[in-house]
Amino acid sequence: MTTVDARHAAPPVPVTARRSPAGPVLAVLWAGTAAVTALWWADTGSVVGTAGWLTGAGRIAGLLCGYACAVLVGLMARVPLLERRIGSDRVARWHAMAGRYTVCLLVAHTVLVLAGYAAQDRASFWHETVTVVLDYPDMLKATAGTVILCAVGITSARAVRRRTSHEFWYHVHLLTYAAVFLAFFHQLTLGNEFNGKPVATALWYALYLGVAALVLWFRILAPVRLNRRHRLRVESVHQEAPGVYSVVVRGRHLDELGARPGQFLRWRFLGAGLGWTSTPYSLSAPPRPDRLRITVKALGGHSAAVALLRPGTRVWAEGPYGSLTADRAAGHRCLLIAAGVGVTPLRALFETLPGEVTLLYRARRVEDLALGGELEAIARWRGAQVLYALNGPGGERPPLTAESLRATFPGLAGHDVYLCGPDGFARDVYEALRAAGVPDRRIHHESFEL
């Protein structure tokens, strides 16, 4: 087990609660939706007959789908304002919701427009489909983009994701960029809202080029600069508990990285067959000027292979991301509740959060308490408290109910609660905290289980 030297532990950082920009960002996105709707309304005259209604409905669905595609890609760009101030988990949920809207709008646009054209030409739906795809400009590319987007939507469905590997989902998901590129051009060549309207066309180009610039900068150029600057390599790998390993990564000038306790990076280890996928792992200790540390539990092929990493393996990292930091705290009393490997970001916060801090660690057995020795050392150093919620002799789980939490932590409603663990555990504890009177704004949680 790796240990922390309490004499050199990082001092608690000041608490300065910051307001999340989630509300203003959502307002901007909905304002864009209103602007797109206004563009369609201004270009739409009287609607006559079944064909006119079908085509008109297909046009507005197509415009909104085009706008949603830009939003979808923008949310994938890993913009620090979103990833660090709003939270990666919330941005991921927005992205998932935007993806569902995009696929639904895409299907509606395709079916309604083709049905409208078929009614106008008095032809069969199939005949009209073949004609549009083969004879209309840029439609072959748009059809390919449609197929890709539908495939991405299907593989992103929860039922499908449970049955596929993360690596497969990740690489299919990357095809979203190709799909949006292929579908872009037919919007301008066939869209009545843009034909002969230079201002609308320029704004549409600005929207897409702006999103492309975000992706280019934050997903390509910034990571390249980070990794050229910091030269990350694996220094050592240590077993912390059964199936749980800590990886110490050494690099240069890591104090310039801006990483904070509670945050995570996306890691790509260029060895042991792990270079094809980047995976988010939280920092399990406060970042040092020359090294970072993560702690990983073997839950799948990628995380299990982390234990096989050899010293000297090159590391490609992106980040830091996440908003599970001291900035969220509104007061000076904090309760950290962790389960399993969810203790990793909370261990870093346990060392650095100021004020009165208590950690509650849920595990099945004593042997499963990863980083337990470090937590005890930190607690002694700073006069904090660590409590454990372990299974009983017969395997019975200790209750984490509103009543038990209130009894264990007097004045619970006045605490900031940082919560990290498996999705089901986090959901149950969140509900118990709310029932115990803890305001929603004081419960801080990030999850990557979508």
C-alpha positions as CSV (number, residue, x, y, z in Angstrom):
1,M,0.0,0.0,0.0
2,T,1.3,3.4,-0.9
3,T,1.3,5.8,2.0
4,V,1.3,9.6,2.5
5,D,3.8,11.4,4.6
6,A,1.6,13.7,6.8
7,R,4.5,16.0,7.4
8,H,4.5,16.9,3.7
9,A,0.8,16.7,3.1
10,A,-0.8,19.4,1.1
11,P,-2.3,22.2,3.3
12,P,-6.1,22.6,3.2
13,V,-7.2,25.0,0.4
14,P,-9.5,27.9,1.1
15,V,-13.1,27.5,0.3
16,T,-14.6,29.9,-2.2
17,A,-18.0,28.7,-3.3
18,R,-18.6,29.6,-7.0
19,R,-22.0,29.7,-8.7
20,S,-22.4,27.2,-11.5
21,P,-22.8,28.7,-15.0
22,A,-25.2,25.9,-15.9
23,G,-28.2,28.2,-16.0
24,P,-26.7,30.8,-18.4
25,V,-25.3,28.1,-20.7
26,L,-28.7,26.4,-21.0
27,A,-30.3,29.7,-21.6
28,V,-27.9,30.3,-24.6
29,L,-28.7,26.8,-26.0
30,W,-32.4,27.4,-25.8
31,A,-32.0,30.9,-27.3
32,G,-30.3,29.2,-30.2
33,T,-33.3,26.8,-30.6
34,A,-35.7,29.9,-30.6
35,A,-33.5,31.6,-33.3
36,V,-33.6,28.5,-35.5
37,T,-37.4,28.3,-35.1
38,A,-37.7,32.0,-36.0
39,L,-35.6,31.4,-39.1
40,W,-38.0,28.7,-40.3
41,W,-41.0,30.8,-39.4
42,A,-39.8,33.8,-41.4
43,D,-39.2,31.7,-44.5
44,T,-42.5,29.8,-44.3
45,G,-45.5,31.3,-46.1
46,S,-48.9,29.8,-46.2
47,V,-49.0,26.0,-45.9
48,V,-51.5,24.3,-48.2
49,G,-52.5,20.6,-48.4
50,T,-51.1,17.5,-46.9
51,A,-47.9,17.7,-48.8
52,G,-47.3,21.2,-47.6
53,W,-47.9,20.3,-44.0
54,L,-45.6,17.2,-44.2
55,T,-42.8,19.1,-45.9
56,G,-43.1,22.1,-43.6
57,A,-42.9,19.9,-40.5
58,G,-39.9,18.0,-42.0
59,R,-38.1,21.3,-42.7
60,I,-38.4,22.6,-39.1
61,A,-37.4,19.1,-37.8
62,G,-34.3,19.2,-40.2
63,L,-33.3,22.7,-39.1
64,L,-33.6,21.8,-35.4
65,C,-31.7,18.6,-36.1
66,G,-28.9,20.6,-37.7
67,Y,-28.7,22.9,-34.7
68,A,-28.8,19.9,-32.4
69,C,-25.9,18.3,-34.2
70,A,-23.8,21.4,-33.6
71,V,-24.8,21.4,-29.9
72,L,-24.0,17.7,-29.7
73,V,-20.4,18.2,-31.0
74,G,-19.9,21.3,-28.9
75,L,-20.8,19.3,-25.7
76,M,-18.2,16.7,-26.8
77,A,-15.4,19.4,-27.1
78,R,-14.4,19.2,-23.4
79,V,-14.5,23.0,-23.0
80,P,-13.0,23.7,-19.5
81,L,-15.9,26.1,-18.7
82,L,-18.3,23.2,-19.0
83,E,-16.1,20.3,-17.7
84,R,-14.7,22.1,-14.6
85,R,-17.4,24.6,-13.7
86,I,-20.6,22.7,-14.5
87,G,-19.3,19.2,-14.1
88,S,-18.4,16.5,-16.6
89,D,-21.3,14.2,-15.4
90,R,-23.9,17.0,-16.0
91,V,-22.4,17.8,-19.4
92,A,-22.4,14.1,-20.3
93,R,-26.1,14.0,-19.4
94,W,-26.8,17.0,-21.6
95,H,-24.9,15.4,-24.4
96,A,-26.9,12.2,-24.0
97,M,-30.1,14.1,-24.0
98,A,-29.1,16.1,-27.0
99,G,-28.2,12.9,-28.8
100,R,-31.7,11.5,-28.2
101,Y,-33.2,14.7,-29.5
102,T,-30.9,14.7,-32.5
103,V,-31.8,11.1,-33.6
104,C,-35.5,11.7,-33.1
105,L,-35.4,14.9,-35.1
106,L,-33.3,13.2,-37.8
107,V,-35.9,10.4,-38.2
108,A,-38.8,12.8,-38.2
109,H,-37.1,15.1,-40.7
110,T,-36.3,12.1,-43.1
111,V,-39.8,10.5,-42.9
112,L,-41.8,13.8,-43.0
113,V,-39.9,15.3,-46.0
114,L,-39.9,12.1,-48.0
115,A,-43.7,11.6,-47.2
116,G,-44.3,15.2,-48.3
117,Y,-42.4,14.9,-51.5
118,A,-44.2,11.6,-52.3
119,A,-47.6,13.2,-51.7
120,Q,-46.6,16.1,-53.9
121,D,-45.3,14.0,-56.7
122,R,-48.1,11.3,-56.3
123,A,-45.4,8.7,-56.0
124,S,-44.7,5.8,-53.6
125,F,-42.6,6.5,-50.5
126,W,-39.9,4.1,-51.7
127,H,-39.7,5.6,-55.2
128,E,-39.4,9.1,-53.7
129,T,-36.6,7.9,-51.3
130,V,-34.5,6.4,-54.2
131,T,-35.0,9.6,-56.2
132,V,-34.0,11.9,-53.4
133,V,-31.0,9.9,-52.4
134,L,-29.6,9.3,-55.9
135,D,-30.6,12.5,-57.7
136,Y,-30.5,15.4,-55.2
137,P,-27.2,17.2,-54.6
138,D,-25.2,16.1,-51.5
139,M,-27.8,13.5,-50.5
140,L,-25.6,10.5,-50.8
141,K,-23.3,12.1,-48.2
142,A,-26.3,13.0,-46.1
143,T,-27.6,9.5,-46.2
144,A,-24.3,8.1,-45.1
145,G,-24.3,10.6,-42.2
146,T,-27.8,9.6,-41.3
147,V,-26.9,5.9,-41.1
148,I,-23.9,6.7,-38.9
149,L,-25.9,8.9,-36.5
150,C,-28.6,6.2,-36.2
151,A,-25.8,3.6,-35.4
152,V,-24.3,5.9,-32.8
153,G,-27.8,6.4,-31.3
154,I,-28.4,2.7,-31.1
155,T,-25.1,1.8,-29.6
156,S,-25.6,4.6,-27.0
157,A,-28.9,3.1,-25.7
158,R,-28.4,1.9,-22.2
159,A,-29.6,-1.7,-23.0
160,V,-27.0,-1.9,-25.8
161,R,-24.2,-0.3,-23.9
162,R,-24.5,-2.9,-21.1
163,R,-23.8,-5.6,-23.7
164,T,-20.9,-4.0,-25.5
165,S,-17.4,-3.0,-24.4
166,H,-16.4,0.5,-23.6
167,E,-13.8,0.4,-26.3
168,F,-16.4,-0.5,-29.0
169,W,-18.8,2.2,-27.8
170,Y,-16.0,4.8,-27.7
171,H,-14.9,4.2,-31.2
172,V,-18.4,4.1,-32.7
173,H,-19.2,7.3,-30.8
174,L,-16.2,9.0,-32.5
175,L,-18.0,8.5,-35.8
176,T,-20.4,11.3,-34.8
177,Y,-17.8,13.8,-36.2
178,A,-17.9,12.1,-39.6
179,A,-21.7,11.9,-39.6
180,V,-22.1,15.7,-38.8
181,F,-19.5,16.6,-41.5
182,L,-21.3,14.4,-44.2
183,A,-24.7,15.8,-43.3
184,F,-23.7,19.4,-43.2
185,F,-23.6,20.3,-46.9
186,H,-27.1,19.2,-47.9
187,Q,-28.4,21.6,-45.3
188,L,-27.1,24.6,-47.4
189,T,-27.7,23.2,-50.9
190,L,-31.3,22.0,-50.2
191,G,-32.4,24.2,-47.3
192,N,-34.9,26.9,-48.4
193,E,-33.9,28.9,-45.3
194,F,-30.4,29.4,-46.7
195,N,-30.9,29.7,-50.5
196,G,-30.2,33.3,-51.5
197,K,-29.9,34.4,-47.9
198,P,-26.2,35.3,-47.2
199,V,-26.8,36.4,-43.6
200,A,-28.5,33.1,-42.5
201,T,-25.8,31.1,-44.5
202,A,-23.0,33.0,-42.8
203,L,-24.4,32.5,-39.4
204,W,-24.9,28.7,-40.0
205,Y,-21.2,28.5,-41.2
206,A,-20.2,30.5,-38.1
207,L,-22.0,28.0,-35.8
208,Y,-20.4,25.0,-37.3
209,L,-16.9,26.5,-37.7
210,G,-17.1,27.7,-34.1
211,V,-17.9,24.3,-32.8
212,A,-15.2,22.8,-35.0
213,A,-12.7,25.3,-33.6
214,L,-13.6,24.2,-30.1
215,V,-13.0,20.5,-30.9
216,L,-9.7,21.3,-32.7
217,W,-8.4,23.4,-29.8
218,F,-9.6,21.5,-26.7
219,R,-9.6,17.9,-28.0
220,I,-6.5,18.0,-30.2
221,L,-4.2,21.0,-29.8
222,A,-4.5,21.4,-26.0
223,P,-3.8,17.7,-25.3
224,V,-0.8,17.8,-27.7
225,R,0.6,20.8,-25.9
226,L,0.0,19.3,-22.5
227,N,1.7,16.0,-23.2
228,R,4.7,17.7,-25.0
229,R,5.1,20.0,-22.0
230,H,4.7,17.5,-19.2
231,R,6.2,14.2,-20.6
232,L,4.2,11.8,-18.5
233,R,5.5,8.3,-17.8
234,V,4.5,5.5,-15.4
235,E,6.8,5.6,-12.4
236,S,5.3,2.7,-10.4
237,V,2.2,0.5,-9.8
238,H,1.2,-0.6,-6.3
239,Q,-1.6,-2.9,-5.1
240,E,-3.8,-1.2,-2.6
241,A,-6.5,-3.9,-2.0
242,P,-7.7,-7.0,-3.9
243,G,-8.1,-5.9,-7.5
244,V,-7.3,-2.3,-6.7
245,Y,-4.0,-0.7,-7.9
246,S,-2.5,2.8,-7.6
247,V,-0.5,4.1,-10.6
248,V,2.1,6.9,-9.9
249,V,2.8,9.0,-13.0
250,R,5.8,11.2,-13.1
251,G,6.2,14.3,-15.3
252,R,7.6,17.8,-15.6
253,H,6.1,21.0,-14.4
254,L,2.9,19.4,-13.2
255,D,2.2,22.3,-10.9
256,E,1.4,24.2,-14.2
257,L,-1.3,21.6,-15.1
258,G,-3.9,23.2,-12.9
259,A,-5.2,19.9,-11.5
260,R,-7.0,20.1,-8.2
261,P,-8.0,17.5,-5.6
262,G,-11.3,15.9,-6.6
263,Q,-10.7,16.2,-10.4
264,F,-9.9,13.5,-12.9
265,L,-8.0,13.2,-16.2
266,R,-8.6,11.0,-19.2
267,W,-5.7,8.6,-19.4
268,R,-4.3,6.7,-22.4
269,F,-1.5,4.4,-21.5
270,L,0.7,3.7,-24.5
271,G,1.4,0.1,-23.5
272,A,-0.2,-3.1,-22.4
273,G,-2.7,-2.8,-25.2
274,L,-4.3,0.3,-23.6
275,G,-3.4,3.0,-26.2
276,W,-6.6,2.7,-28.1
277,T,-8.9,4.1,-25.5
278,S,-8.8,7.1,-23.1
279,T,-10.5,6.4,-19.8
280,P,-11.4,8.8,-16.9
281,Y,-9.7,8.1,-13.6
282,S,-9.7,10.5,-10.7
283,L,-6.6,11.7,-8.9
284,S,-6.3,9.7,-5.6
285,A,-3.9,12.1,-4.0
286,P,-3.3,15.9,-4.3
287,P,-1.2,16.6,-7.4
288,R,2.5,17.3,-6.8
289,P,4.9,19.3,-8.9
290,D,6.5,16.1,-10.2
291,R,3.9,13.4,-10.0
292,L,0.2,12.4,-10.1
293,R,-1.5,9.4,-8.8
294,I,-4.6,7.5,-9.7
295,T,-6.2,4.4,-8.1
296,V,-8.0,2.0,-10.3
297,K,-10.2,-1.0,-9.6
298,A,-10.3,-3.9,-12.1
299,L,-13.9,-3.7,-13.3
300,G,-13.3,-4.4,-17.0
301,G,-10.6,-5.2,-19.6
302,H,-9.0,-1.8,-19.6
303,S,-9.0,-1.2,-15.8
304,A,-7.7,-4.8,-15.2
305,A,-4.8,-4.3,-17.6
306,V,-3.7,-1.2,-15.6
307,A,-2.1,-3.6,-13.1
308,L,0.2,-4.8,-15.8
309,L,1.7,-1.4,-16.6
310,R,5.5,-1.3,-16.5
311,P,7.6,1.6,-15.2
312,G,8.6,3.9,-18.0
313,T,5.4,3.4,-20.0
314,R,4.5,6.6,-21.8
315,V,1.2,8.2,-20.8
316,W,-1.1,10.5,-22.8
317,A,-3.4,12.5,-20.6
318,E,-6.2,15.0,-21.2
319,G,-7.6,17.4,-18.6
320,P,-7.9,18.1,-15.8
321,Y,-11.7,17.8,-15.7
322,G,-14.5,17.7,-13.1
323,S,-16.1,20.1,-10.6
324,L,-16.0,17.9,-7.5
325,T,-13.6,20.4,-5.9
326,A,-13.5,22.6,-2.8
327,D,-15.2,25.3,-4.8
328,R,-18.5,23.6,-4.3
329,A,-18.4,23.9,-0.6
330,A,-20.6,26.7,0.9
331,G,-19.5,26.2,4.6
332,H,-16.7,24.9,6.7
333,R,-18.2,21.5,7.7
334,C,-17.9,18.7,5.1
335,L,-18.9,15.1,5.1
336,L,-17.3,12.8,2.5
337,I,-19.2,9.6,1.7
338,A,-17.4,7.0,-0.4
339,A,-18.1,3.5,-1.5
340,G,-15.5,1.1,-3.1
341,V,-13.1,2.8,-5.5
342,G,-15.2,5.9,-5.2
343,V,-12.9,6.8,-2.3
344,T,-10.2,8.0,-4.8
345,P,-11.3,11.6,-5.4
346,L,-12.5,11.9,-1.8
347,R,-9.2,10.8,-0.4
348,A,-7.6,13.8,-2.2
349,L,-10.3,16.1,-0.8
350,F,-10.0,14.6,2.6
351,E,-6.4,15.8,2.8
352,T,-7.0,19.3,1.4
353,L,-10.5,20.5,2.4
354,P,-10.4,23.1,5.1
355,G,-12.5,23.2,8.2
356,E,-14.2,20.3,9.9
357,V,-14.1,17.2,7.7
358,T,-15.4,13.7,8.3
359,L,-15.1,10.7,5.9
360,L,-17.5,7.8,5.8
361,Y,-16.2,4.8,3.8
362,R,-18.5,2.0,2.8
363,A,-17.0,-1.4,1.9
364,R,-17.8,-5.0,2.3
365,R,-14.8,-6.1,4.2
366,V,-11.7,-4.6,5.9
367,E,-9.6,-6.1,3.1
368,D,-11.5,-4.0,0.6
369,L,-10.6,-0.6,2.2
370,A,-8.3,0.7,-0.4
371,L,-6.0,3.6,0.8
372,G,-7.2,2.9,4.4
373,G,-3.7,3.5,5.9
374,E,-3.4,6.9,4.2
375,L,-6.9,7.9,5.4
376,E,-6.0,7.1,9.0
377,A,-2.7,9.0,8.7
378,I,-4.4,12.1,7.3
379,A,-7.1,11.9,10.0
380,R,-4.4,11.9,12.7
381,W,-2.5,14.7,11.1
382,R,-5.4,17.1,10.7
383,G,-7.6,15.9,13.6
384,A,-10.3,14.7,11.3
385,Q,-12.5,11.5,11.6
386,V,-12.8,8.4,9.4
387,L,-15.7,6.1,9.9
388,Y,-16.3,2.7,8.2
389,A,-19.5,1.1,7.2
390,L,-18.7,-2.6,6.7
391,N,-20.8,-5.6,6.2
392,G,-21.7,-7.6,9.4
393,P,-20.5,-11.2,10.1
394,G,-23.5,-12.6,8.1
395,G,-22.9,-10.3,5.2
396,E,-25.7,-7.8,6.2
397,R,-25.2,-4.3,5.0
398,P,-25.2,-1.4,7.5
399,P,-28.1,0.9,7.0
400,L,-27.4,4.3,5.5
401,T,-30.8,5.8,6.0
402,A,-31.9,9.4,6.8
403,E,-32.3,8.4,10.5
404,S,-28.9,6.7,10.8
405,L,-27.1,9.5,9.1
406,R,-28.7,12.2,11.3
407,A,-27.8,10.2,14.4
408,T,-24.2,9.7,13.3
409,F,-23.6,13.2,12.1
410,P,-25.2,15.9,14.3
411,G,-26.2,19.0,12.3
412,L,-26.1,17.0,9.1
413,A,-28.3,19.6,7.2
414,G,-25.5,22.2,7.7
415,H,-22.8,20.1,6.0
416,D,-21.6,20.1,2.5
417,V,-21.7,16.4,1.4
418,Y,-19.3,15.0,-1.2
419,L,-20.6,11.7,-2.5
420,C,-18.8,9.2,-4.8
421,G,-19.5,5.6,-5.4
422,P,-21.4,3.2,-7.7
423,D,-24.5,4.7,-9.3
424,G,-27.0,2.7,-7.2
425,F,-25.2,3.5,-4.0
426,A,-24.9,7.2,-4.8
427,R,-28.6,7.4,-5.7
428,D,-29.7,5.7,-2.5
429,V,-27.5,7.8,-0.3
430,Y,-28.6,11.0,-2.1
431,E,-32.2,10.2,-1.4
432,A,-31.3,9.5,2.3
433,L,-29.5,12.8,2.5
434,R,-32.4,14.7,1.1
435,A,-34.8,13.0,3.5
436,A,-32.4,14.0,6.3
437,G,-32.8,17.6,5.4
438,V,-29.6,18.3,3.4
439,P,-30.3,20.8,0.6
440,D,-29.7,19.7,-2.9
441,R,-27.2,22.5,-3.5
442,R,-25.0,21.1,-0.7
443,I,-24.8,17.5,-2.1
444,H,-21.9,17.3,-4.5
445,H,-21.6,14.3,-6.8
446,E,-20.2,13.3,-10.1
447,S,-20.9,10.1,-12.0
448,F,-19.7,8.5,-15.2
449,E,-22.4,5.8,-15.4
450,L,-24.7,7.0,-18.1
